[in-house]
Amino acid sequence: MITLIIWLICAVACSTIANNKGQNPILWFLIGLLFGIFGLGVVLFIPNKYD
């Protein structure tokens, strides 16, 4: 149960970070849901779309 909660938190965090960077939040939510902490690590390093 704890693992599921952590994966959902990663998915929401990926979506929020991607939205702030101008990326597709739905796509990044799914990536965060599938890959968890690894997806979160990737979204942290993608560049801002509007810079």
Residue frames relative to the residue before (quaternion, step in Angstrom):
aa qw qx qy qz dx dy dz
M 1.0000 0.0000 0.0000 0.0000 0.00 0.00 0.00
I 0.6393 0.5224 -0.3221 0.4633 3.57 0.99 -0.83
T 0.6286 0.5473 -0.3314 0.4422 3.57 1.01 -0.81
L 0.6441 0.5235 -0.3163 0.4594 3.58 0.96 -0.84
I 0.6520 0.5098 -0.3112 0.4672 3.57 0.97 -0.84
I 0.6461 0.5130 -0.3200 0.4659 3.60 0.97 -0.82
W 0.6535 0.5055 -0.3156 0.4667 3.62 0.96 -0.84
L 0.6541 0.4980 -0.3180 0.4722 3.61 1.00 -0.75
I 0.6270 0.5202 -0.3348 0.4734 3.59 1.03 -0.72
C 0.6380 0.5142 -0.3220 0.4743 3.59 1.00 -0.80
A 0.6553 0.5175 -0.3137 0.4521 3.58 0.96 -0.84
V 0.6691 0.4807 -0.2976 0.4823 3.60 0.93 -0.86
A 0.6442 0.5148 -0.3221 0.4650 3.59 0.99 -0.79
C 0.6332 0.5217 -0.3284 0.4681 3.61 0.98 -0.82
S 0.6615 0.5167 -0.3008 0.4528 3.56 0.92 -0.93
T 0.6750 0.4986 -0.2900 0.4600 3.58 0.91 -0.91
I 0.6686 0.4923 -0.2999 0.4696 3.58 0.88 -0.92
A 0.6566 0.5081 -0.3102 0.4631 3.59 0.94 -0.89
N 0.6397 0.5215 -0.3267 0.4605 3.59 0.97 -0.80
N 0.6619 0.5015 -0.3003 0.4693 3.60 0.98 -0.80
K 0.7035 0.4366 -0.2560 0.4990 3.58 1.18 -0.56
G 0.5672 -0.6292 0.3733 0.3783 3.59 1.26 0.10
Q 0.5083 0.6316 -0.4258 0.4018 3.59 1.23 0.33
N 0.6447 -0.5177 0.3971 0.3983 3.57 -1.33 0.17
P 0.3170 -0.7934 0.4825 0.1932 3.63 -0.38 1.16
I 0.6198 0.5448 -0.3554 0.4391 3.62 1.06 -0.63
L 0.6422 0.5154 -0.3154 0.4716 3.56 0.97 -0.85
W 0.7070 0.4552 -0.2687 0.4698 3.57 0.88 -0.91
F 0.5606 0.5592 -0.3951 0.4656 3.59 1.17 -0.41
L 0.6731 0.4870 -0.2913 0.4742 3.57 0.93 -0.89
I 0.6305 0.5173 -0.3328 0.4734 3.58 1.01 -0.77
G 0.6653 0.4922 -0.2990 0.4752 3.58 0.96 -0.83
L 0.6395 0.5221 -0.3220 0.4634 3.56 1.08 -0.69
L 0.7095 0.4577 -0.2587 0.4693 3.57 1.00 -0.81
F 0.8178 0.2810 -0.1116 0.4897 3.58 0.88 -0.95
G 0.3736 -0.7774 0.4511 0.2293 3.60 1.26 -0.03
I 0.8584 -0.0471 0.0616 0.5070 3.54 -0.88 -1.00
F 0.6056 0.5542 -0.3586 0.4445 3.60 1.13 -0.55
G 0.6363 0.5104 -0.3174 0.4836 3.59 1.04 -0.75
L 0.6315 0.5286 -0.3202 0.4682 3.55 1.05 -0.76
G 0.6430 0.5225 -0.3154 0.4626 3.56 1.02 -0.78
V 0.6599 0.5024 -0.3061 0.4674 3.58 1.00 -0.79
V 0.6795 0.4973 -0.3081 0.4428 3.61 0.83 -0.92
L 0.6028 0.5662 -0.3641 0.4283 3.58 1.12 -0.50
F 0.7493 0.4079 -0.2098 0.4776 3.57 1.13 -0.64
I 0.5077 0.6176 -0.4640 0.3814 3.63 1.17 0.01
P 0.4956 -0.6748 0.4525 0.3069 3.58 -1.02 0.72
N 0.5903 -0.5366 0.4579 0.3924 3.53 -1.31 0.35
K 0.4783 -0.6908 0.4649 0.2790 3.56 -0.95 0.86
Y 0.7537 0.4140 -0.2102 0.4651 3.59 1.05 -0.70
D 0.5165 0.6364 -0.4324 0.3758 3.61 1.19 0.21
